[in-house]
Amino acid sequence: RTRLHSESPLPPARGAMAKVVFADAVAVGVCGAGTENANGVYLATGRTWHDAPVYENSKQCLLSREPHRNSKTGETCYGWIIGEGRKPLYAAQTDAKAPPSSGWHKFKGAAPIPTVQGPASEEDMAP
């Protein structure tokens, strides 16, 4: 069974940092996103990217941990991105190695931003 734990938040670069992550989740639920394809249950693909699992939903959107370089410090930071066709729809900055439940921001996706839940099943995501 997936464990739920709290993480001490670090100072955010912009907006709120994620406070809760889902460790070892085999599925993560995304709902309420303005970009409909981003919603659904994301299953672990069995692949690892930047020391974290990669998740995919039935509409071929990916949920993955990605690096980015802080332009002021030059440091490499991490965040989670919900993307479609190599286009970032939504992202949350956190060094956590599991998708966060909060701190999401809109990039190329439509408003509103999604709610991320874990662990998830098809039944959990039913309206």
C-alpha positions as CSV (number, residue, x, y, z in Angstrom):
1,R,0.0,0.0,0.0
2,T,1.2,3.5,-0.8
3,R,2.4,5.6,2.2
4,L,1.5,9.2,2.6
5,H,3.9,11.5,4.4
6,S,4.6,15.1,5.0
7,E,7.6,17.0,3.8
8,S,9.1,20.1,5.3
9,P,8.5,22.8,2.8
10,L,11.5,24.7,1.4
11,P,11.3,28.4,0.5
12,P,9.6,28.6,-2.9
13,A,11.0,30.4,-5.9
14,R,7.5,31.4,-6.9
15,G,4.2,30.5,-5.2
16,A,3.6,27.9,-2.6
17,M,5.8,24.8,-2.3
18,A,4.3,21.3,-2.1
19,K,3.8,20.1,1.5
20,V,2.5,16.6,1.0
21,V,3.9,14.0,-1.3
22,F,2.8,10.4,-2.1
23,A,5.8,8.1,-1.6
24,D,6.0,4.9,-3.7
25,A,2.6,5.5,-5.4
26,V,1.7,3.2,-8.2
27,A,-1.1,5.5,-9.3
28,V,-1.7,9.2,-8.9
29,G,-5.0,11.0,-9.6
30,V,-5.3,14.3,-11.4
31,C,-8.6,16.1,-11.6
32,G,-10.1,19.6,-12.1
33,A,-7.5,20.7,-14.7
34,G,-8.8,23.0,-17.4
35,T,-7.0,20.9,-20.0
36,E,-9.2,17.9,-20.1
37,N,-6.5,15.5,-21.3
38,A,-4.5,16.2,-18.1
39,N,-7.2,14.7,-15.9
40,G,-7.3,11.0,-15.0
41,V,-5.5,8.3,-13.2
42,Y,-1.7,8.3,-13.9
43,L,-0.2,4.8,-13.6
44,A,3.5,4.2,-12.8
45,T,5.2,3.3,-16.1
46,G,8.0,1.3,-14.5
47,R,10.5,3.9,-15.8
48,T,12.6,6.2,-13.6
49,W,13.6,9.8,-14.5
50,H,15.8,11.9,-12.3
51,D,15.5,9.4,-9.5
52,A,11.7,9.4,-9.5
53,P,9.0,7.3,-11.1
54,V,7.3,8.4,-14.3
55,Y,3.5,8.2,-14.5
56,E,1.2,8.2,-17.6
57,N,-2.6,8.6,-18.0
58,S,-4.8,7.0,-20.7
59,K,-4.5,10.1,-22.8
60,Q,-0.7,9.9,-23.0
61,C,0.0,12.8,-20.7
62,L,3.0,12.3,-18.5
63,L,3.7,13.2,-14.9
64,S,7.5,13.4,-14.3
65,R,10.2,14.9,-12.2
66,E,12.3,17.4,-14.2
67,P,15.3,19.5,-13.5
68,H,15.7,23.3,-14.1
69,R,18.5,25.7,-13.5
70,N,17.9,28.6,-11.1
71,S,18.8,31.7,-13.2
72,K,20.0,33.6,-10.1
73,T,22.1,31.0,-8.3
74,G,22.9,28.6,-11.2
75,E,21.7,25.7,-8.9
76,T,19.8,22.8,-10.3
77,C,16.3,22.6,-8.8
78,Y,13.6,20.1,-9.4
79,G,9.9,20.1,-10.0
80,W,7.1,17.9,-11.3
81,I,5.5,18.5,-14.6
82,I,2.2,17.3,-16.1
83,G,2.9,17.4,-19.9
84,E,1.4,16.4,-23.2
85,G,3.5,16.0,-26.3
86,R,6.6,17.5,-24.7
87,K,4.6,20.6,-23.8
88,P,4.4,21.5,-20.0
89,L,0.8,22.0,-19.0
90,Y,1.2,22.4,-15.2
91,A,4.2,22.3,-12.9
92,A,5.0,22.3,-9.2
93,Q,8.4,23.1,-7.8
94,T,9.7,20.7,-5.2
95,D,12.8,18.6,-4.6
96,A,10.6,15.7,-3.5
97,K,10.9,12.4,-5.4
98,A,7.1,11.9,-5.5
99,P,4.4,14.1,-7.1
100,P,3.1,16.8,-4.7
101,S,-0.5,17.4,-3.8
102,S,-0.2,21.2,-3.8
103,G,1.9,24.0,-5.3
104,W,0.8,23.5,-8.9
105,H,1.0,26.3,-11.4
106,K,-0.4,26.7,-15.0
107,F,2.1,26.8,-17.8
108,K,0.6,25.9,-21.2
109,G,-2.5,24.3,-19.8
110,A,-5.8,25.9,-19.4
111,A,-7.2,27.2,-16.1
112,P,-8.1,26.0,-13.6
113,I,-5.0,24.2,-12.2
114,P,-5.4,20.6,-11.3
115,T,-5.8,18.8,-8.0
116,V,-3.3,16.0,-7.5
117,Q,-4.3,13.1,-5.3
118,G,-2.6,9.8,-4.4
119,P,-2.8,7.0,-4.3
120,A,-5.6,6.8,-6.9
121,S,-7.9,4.4,-8.7
122,E,-10.5,4.8,-11.4
123,E,-13.1,4.7,-8.6
124,D,-11.4,7.5,-6.7
125,M,-11.6,9.8,-9.7
126,A,-15.2,9.2,-10.6
127,P,-17.4,12.3,-10.4
